[in-house]
């Protein structure tokens, strides 16, 4: 075992932190990224003292430094010699590096997508603010996204380029090798041109209640600008999944073998009164997909946000229709952590660990990416194999990625294409 593996093992066992290993190009050095989460403990000084003790234990280490990477998180970097090793028991030799990650839910949005730029978001939310109908909506919005009352929050960048650059930096820093990205077609193409090895292009549609022309979708697909149909935010636009207006989209997805990403479940609390006025919670019921799935048996589809909080109906759908997958987007950083873990554990214990895919729903807040990853890594009920499935293997199967090389990831290799 290398020094880095030893330090990662100690970190996870003693401090309950995340640890990632990067092997240097010279194959002689490794860099460790040890993430300390002060959301789990306010004993910041004690955590850092423990980190210093770990540093004293290392052998052949070159240096270490600390870096704040978002509210409530600290990253400590170690550079060690791979040649230095410890004699350890097999029980401490578990590798904690999550390996490559596929994020199936990223957005290329501008800073004013949801209103005035610079909105603040809690990560996680600790409670949902109450609204007094007698007071102006602006007071509720200030409590929700203006000046929310939570311990850990971050503010959205004010410029589109800054959102893109910071999102790309977080994706790469956290070993994301493929990001399914949706938004307006022109903006997604701009992101793809900047990072062709990383971005798998989708199209965000349906949130206003209108749908794009099928001929335009065919054009985007032929140009390589449409590899995923979605996120389809029909629920936000007042449409249920079984709305007849969506039938041409399902038929096209089945014809062209384009995976479908469909919004289900949560949106901003209270959105029907200030944002997506067509939003109704009942339209996020996963059982509304049943007739659609039977009519389009060859369609690949995953339900965004795992239809939270409708877990029982989701389990019924997953059981009855084995081709359906789900993602963890938004709920893995936006919900209270205990609630996310409870929901995820329910799906895993019901037998669906092979059909859960990692996603962030990164919209305007790039710091959500490491938090979402951390919240899966710290789920004690998940085995190492289940975490690897959620982070990579399940998405690779769903998107039919048969070659792990960057060129294959770039185009989203399909087994029948």
N, C-alpha and C positions, 0 to 999 in steps of 0.2 A: 504494500500500500504506500502511495506517495504521501508526502507531507500534506499536500492539499486535501487528499481524501481523509487523512486523520483529522485535520482541522474541521472539515465539513461534518464529520461524524460527531466530533465533540460539540460543535455548534448546535446541531440538531438535537442531540441528546440532552445537553445541559441548559441550552438557552431557548430552544424551540424557535429557531430562526431558519430562514431559507439560505441555502448556500449553493452557488453555481461555480463550475470549474470551466475555465477556458485554457486550452492547450496552446502554447506559443508556437509560432511558425518554425522555430528552431527545434521543436520537439524536446526541449530541455527544461523549459520553464512553464509554469502554469500560473494563471491569475485566478484568484478566488473573489467572488462577489458575495459577501455575507450581509444579508438584509435583516436589520433589527427593526421590529415592528413595535413601536411604543403605544400603538392602540391596544395591544394586549396587556401592557403594563406601563404604569406611569413612573416606574422606578428607572428613569433614564440613566441616572448616574450609576446605579448598580449594574445596569446592562453594559454600559461602556467599561466599567471596571472589569466585568467578566470578560469582555472582549480583549482587554489588555492582558488579562491572565492567559487567554488563549494564545495571544501573540508571543508570550514568553515561552509557551510550550513548543512552538514551531521549531523545526530543525532545518537549517539551510535557507531560511526565509530571507529575502532581500530587503523588502520594505513593506509598509502598510500605510494606508491613509483612510480618512473618513470623508464621506460626501453625503450631504442631505439630498434626498431624491424625491421630495414631496412631503407634505405635512404628515408627521407621525412616523416617517421611515428614515432610517440611516443605513447607508451602505458602507461597509468597511472592506477595502481592497487589500489583498495579500498577494505578494509575488514570491513564489517558492521554487526551489529546485526540484524537478521530478526525481532526481537521483536520490534525494534524501527520503528515507523510509522508516516506518515504525513497525515493530512486531505487534500485531493486534489480533484479537480473536475474530472469528468470522462474524460474530454478532455486531461488531462495530464497523464492519467493512461495507455496509450498504451505501451505494452510490446515491447522492441526493440531487445530482444535476438533472433537471427536468428534460434535458435534451432539446431537439428542435420542436418548435410549436407551430401549429397552424391556427390562426385566428380567423374564424369563419364569419366575423361580424365587425367590420370597421366601416366608418363613414367618411366621405370626403365632403364635408360641409363648410360653408362660410360662417364667419363669426356672428352673423345676424340671422341665422337659420331659425332660431326660436324666439326672436325678439331683439332688444338692444344688445350689442356686443358686451362681452365681459361678465356674463352671468356666472354666479358662484354655485358650486354643487358640493353637497356633502358626500363623503366617501368613508364609511357608509352613512346612510341616514340613520339617525337614532330614534326618531319618531316622526310621524307625519303631522304637520301643523293643522290645526283646526281653523275653519273659516266661519266667520260670523256673517250670515247673509245680509245683515243690516249695514255692514261696512263696505267701503269700496274694494273692488277686486285688487287694486294696487297694493293694499295692505297685506293681503294674503300672498301675493306674488313676491313681495319684499321678504316675507317670512320664509318662502319656499326657495327662491333663487337669487334674491337680492342680498339679504343679510341673514342667512339661515343660522339657526342656533344649534350648532353641532361642534364637536371637538376637532374634527378633521375635515377640512374642505379645501377646495382649490378654485381658482378663478380662471375662466376661459381666456385664451389669448385674444387680442383685439384685431389681428390681421390674419387673412386666410393663409398666407405663406408661412406665418409663424405656426399656425395650427398644423399645417402639413409637415413642416420641418421637425417640429417637436414630436409629432406622432411617429414619423419615420424613425427618429432617433430612439424613441422608447421601444418600438417594435424590434429594431435591430439589437438594442441593448439587452432585450429580454429573449433573444434567440427565436423570434418569430421569423419563419422562413417563407411563409405565404400568408397574405392577408386578403380575404374576400372583402372588397371595398365597394360600397354603393353610395350614390349621391346623384346629382345631375350629371348627365352624360359628359358634358364638356369638362367639368371639374374632375371627374374620375379619370378621364383620359389624360388630363394634365398630371395627375398623380402617377398614372401608369407610365407616362413618358419619362418622368423623373426617376422612377424605380421599377423598371420593367421586370426585374427578377423577383419582386416582392408582391406586386399588386395583381390580384385576379379580379377583373372588372365586373361589377354588377350595375344595377340601375335601381335607384330608390323611386318608387312609384306608388300612387294610390292615396297618398295622405290627404289630398284636397278633394277626393271624390271623383277625380277625372283620371282617365287611363290613356297611355300613349297609343298611337296608331300601330297596328301590327306590322305594317310595311316598314315603319321606322325601326321597330325592334329587329326585323330581319336585316335591315341595312347595318345596324350596329353589330349584330352577330357576324355578318359577312366580313365586316371590317376588323374583327377581333376585339371589339370594344364591349361585347356582352357575353361573358362566360357564365354568369349566374343571373337568373331572373329574380331580382329582388335586391333589397328587402321590399316586399310588397306590403305596404302599410295600409291595407284596405280598411282595417278596423278603425284607423284614425279618420278615414274619410267617410265613415258611416256605412261601410259594406261588410257583410258577413262573408266568410270563406265560400259559402255556397250561393252567393249572389250570381245570377246568370250573367251579369256584365263581366265577370272574371273568366268565364268559360274560354274565350279566345286565347287568353294568356296560358291557361292550363294546356290547351290543345297545342299551342306553339311550343311550350316547354317539352311536352311529350314528343312532338315531332322532331325537334332539334336536339333532344336529349340535353337540355339545359337544366341544371339543378335549380330548384325554386327555394328561396328563403322567404318565409311568410311570418309577418309580425303576429304574435298572439300574446294575450295577457296584458301586462302592465304598460302604462304610459305615465306621463307626469300626473300626479294626483290632482284631480280637479280640472283636467285639461278640457273637458266638455264645456267649461264656462269661460275659458280664456284663450285656448289654443286650437286644438283639434275638436271643433264643435260637433263634429259628427261621431266622435268617439263614444261607444257604449261598451261597457264591460262584457255584456253578454255576447257580443260579436267576437270575443276572443276565446270562446268555448271551443276546445279542440274537437269535440264530437261533431261540430258543424262541418268538419272536413270529410266525414264518412262517405257520403254519396259522391263527393268529388273524387276521392281516392278510388272508389269502385269504377267510376266512369273513365278514369285515367290510370290504369294499373301500371303503366310503364313510367309514370312520372316520379322523378326523385324530388323529395321535398323535406325540408327541415323547418321545425317550428321555432322561431326566435323567442328567446326569453323563457323557454320551456313552459309556456302558457301559465306562468305564475299568476295567481296562486291556485289554479284549478288542477291540482295534482291528481285527484281521483279520476276525473274525466280524461286527463292526459294519459294516465296509466291504462285506462280502458282502450284508448285509441292505439297506443303503442302495442298493446297486446294483440288487438284485433288486426292491425295493419303493420306487419313487420318491416315494411320498407320505409317507415317514417322515422326520422331522426330529430333530435332537439339540440339547441345550443344553450350555453349558460350566460349569454350576453346580458349585460346590465345587472341582472340579479346577483352576479358574482362580485360586484363592488358597490352597487347602489343600495341594495337591501341591507338591513342589519345583518351582521355576519352570522349570528346564531340562526336567523331565519333562513339565510341562504344554505347553510350547512344542513339544517333540518330538511329543507326541500330536496336538496341534492341527495341526501342520504335516503330519503323515501324512494326516490327513483332508482337508486342503486340497489337498495334492498328488495325492490320489486323485480329486479332482474334485468335492468336496462342499461347497465354500465357500458355495454358495447355500442350504444346508440346515442351517447351524450358527447357533444363536441364543444370544445372551448371557443368562446367568443367574448369580446369586451363590450360591443356596442359603443366603441369610442366615437364620440360625436365632436365635442369641443374641448374635452378635458384629457389631454394625453396622459396625465398622471394616473388615470384609471387603469392603464395597462398593467403596471407592476402590482397594483393592489389586487386586481382580478386574479392574476397568476398566483399571488401570495395566498389568496383566500382558498384556492384549490390545493395548493401545496400543503397548507396547514390543516386540511380536513383529515382528522385522525382516522376516520372510518374508511378512508380510501387506501387500498394497497398500492404499492409502487406500480404494479401492472395496470391498475385502474387509472391512476394518474396519467401514465404514458398513453393509455387509450384515449382519455379525454383530451389531452394536449395535442396528440398527433394521430395515432393509429386509426381512430374512428373516422376522422375527417379524410384521411388518406383513402380509406375504404369507400366512403361515401362519394368523394370526388373522383374516385378511380385513378388515383395517383399510383402508378406502377413503378416509377423510377424516382429515387430520392435526389437525383442530381438537380442543380439549380435550373437547368434548361427545361427539365420536365415540370418542375414546379411553376416555372414562368408561364407555361401554356395550359396547365391543368390537364395533364395527360389523361385521356379516357381509354378504357380498355377496348372500346368498340369504335374508336375513331382512327 
